[in-house]
Amino acid sequence: MDITEHFESHHITDTAEHVLSKFSYKEATTPRRSPYTFHPDGFFKRAKRKAAEALKNAPEKGITWETTLVSDSLAVAAAAFAIYAALTGSFWSAWLSGMAIGLLFTSSHNFTHLKPNWRQYYIVVPMLSLKDWRTSHILSHHHFPNTDLDMEMLQHEPLVDYYPRTDKDWKSYLQCVMFPLYAGLIWPIGGFNRYEADQI
């Protein structure tokens, strides 16, 4: 697969190009999918060098302690409610655990954008693959944000329609507002099914 555009746009410095010599790869033979030539003196490379220089003086911003506290609290709540539900068979405790897991998936997204850290594995709690998530998120959403090539815009259709259109009615806007709850309802239902299967 030709990944020239992805490689060039994700590495602001030339460090990755030096590391690339340690791996096995071949030159792309298919026509470019973008207007950029990636020549050292071309527009794209010059723009990257200027951006890298500007970013050296930019203040470093990471995850705030409030965000970390929310994510950690959701993880603890998900575990606590799940354990209580397993011990008592409480329907509502299982439901609350599922809601916490659904919201934990959303908050864990913040940590997947950072250098390797243990909180990025929160995304594994709702039985997702961190590797697959980072790959699809970066190759799809980061490169084609909010377009027809963005899988994250399309994956919830027809339940949720994100695209802005003049003919949208109130139902479409309600779908977007309800999405955080919609995500949190997936795992409770899955938990109920598993619980019932175990009882059988």
SULHU-V5574 format. One record per helix or strand of 3 or more residues. SS is the DSSP state (alpha for helix, beta for strand). FROM is the first residue (numbers start at 0). LEN is the number of residues. If there is no record, write none. Layout:
ss;from;len
SS;FROM;LEN
SS;FROM;LEN
This chain:
ss;from;len
alpha;3;7
alpha;14;6
alpha;42;14
alpha;64;24
alpha;90;23
alpha;117;7
alpha;129;13
alpha;150;4
alpha;169;30
